[in-house]
Amino acid sequence: ALDGLSIGYRTRRAERHQKGQRLLTELELWEVSVVTFPMLPAARVAAKAETPWPQLGALAAAFDGARRDLARRDGRLSRSGERISG
């Protein structure tokens, strides 16, 4: 079942606590994926909403725009959004 979470990030700032635990105070979120086998066994999706989240469409559009911007910056897409071979 797809009920695990994989969260990719880069730590920008962290603090160490007395017991050696690390508190992430600032991070750069790269991706969140639903997976079968999460690296951390406790990283599981436990519930779902009764009705769709109303902002989900806007969030998806924002991610698509960001993905296109990154691909364009990497030189993989033209300004019109067409894939550049290579």
C-alpha positions as CSV (number, residue, x, y, z in Angstrom):
1,A,0.0,0.0,0.0
2,L,1.1,3.5,-0.7
3,D,1.0,5.0,2.8
4,G,4.6,6.0,3.5
5,L,6.1,9.4,3.1
6,S,9.5,10.3,1.7
7,I,10.5,13.9,2.5
8,G,13.5,15.3,0.7
9,Y,15.1,18.4,2.2
10,R,18.4,20.2,2.9
11,T,19.1,21.4,6.4
12,R,20.0,25.1,6.6
13,R,20.1,25.4,10.4
14,A,19.9,22.9,13.2
15,E,20.5,22.7,17.0
16,R,21.8,19.9,19.1
17,H,20.0,19.0,22.3
18,Q,21.4,17.4,25.4
19,K,20.5,13.9,24.4
20,G,22.1,14.3,21.0
21,Q,18.8,14.9,19.2
22,R,18.8,17.4,16.4
23,L,16.1,20.1,16.0
24,L,15.8,21.4,12.5
25,T,15.1,25.1,12.8
26,E,15.4,26.0,9.1
27,L,15.3,23.7,6.0
28,E,14.9,23.8,2.3
29,L,12.1,21.5,1.2
30,W,12.9,19.7,-2.0
31,E,10.1,17.1,-2.4
32,V,7.4,15.1,-0.6
33,S,6.4,11.7,-2.1
34,V,4.0,9.0,-1.1
35,V,5.9,5.7,-1.1
36,T,5.5,2.1,-0.2
37,F,8.6,1.8,2.0
38,P,9.6,5.0,3.8
39,M,13.1,5.3,5.2
40,L,11.6,6.2,8.6
41,P,9.0,3.5,9.4
42,A,6.9,6.0,11.4
43,A,6.5,8.3,8.4
44,R,3.1,7.1,7.4
45,V,-0.1,8.7,6.1
46,A,-2.8,7.9,8.8
47,A,-5.9,9.7,7.5
48,K,-7.5,11.3,4.6
49,A,-10.0,14.2,4.2
50,E,-13.7,13.5,3.7
51,T,-13.8,16.1,0.9
52,P,-11.0,17.3,-1.4
53,W,-8.9,20.2,-0.1
54,P,-10.2,23.3,-2.0
55,Q,-6.7,24.7,-2.5
56,L,-5.3,21.5,-4.0
57,G,-5.7,22.7,-7.6
58,A,-3.8,25.9,-6.9
59,L,-1.0,24.0,-5.0
60,A,-0.7,21.6,-8.0
61,A,-0.5,24.5,-10.4
62,A,2.2,26.2,-8.2
63,F,4.3,23.0,-8.2
64,D,3.9,22.6,-12.0
65,G,5.1,26.2,-12.5
66,A,8.0,25.7,-10.2
67,R,9.0,22.5,-12.0
68,R,8.8,24.3,-15.3
69,D,10.9,27.2,-14.0
70,L,13.6,24.8,-12.7
71,A,13.6,22.8,-16.0
72,R,13.9,26.1,-17.9
73,R,16.8,27.2,-15.6
74,D,18.5,23.9,-16.3
75,G,18.1,24.4,-20.0
76,R,15.7,21.5,-20.6
77,L,12.6,23.6,-21.6
78,S,12.2,26.5,-23.9
79,R,10.3,29.6,-22.9
80,S,7.1,28.2,-24.6
81,G,7.3,25.1,-22.3
82,E,8.4,22.7,-25.0
83,R,11.0,20.0,-24.0
84,I,14.4,20.5,-25.5
85,S,16.1,17.3,-26.5
86,G,19.4,16.3,-24.9
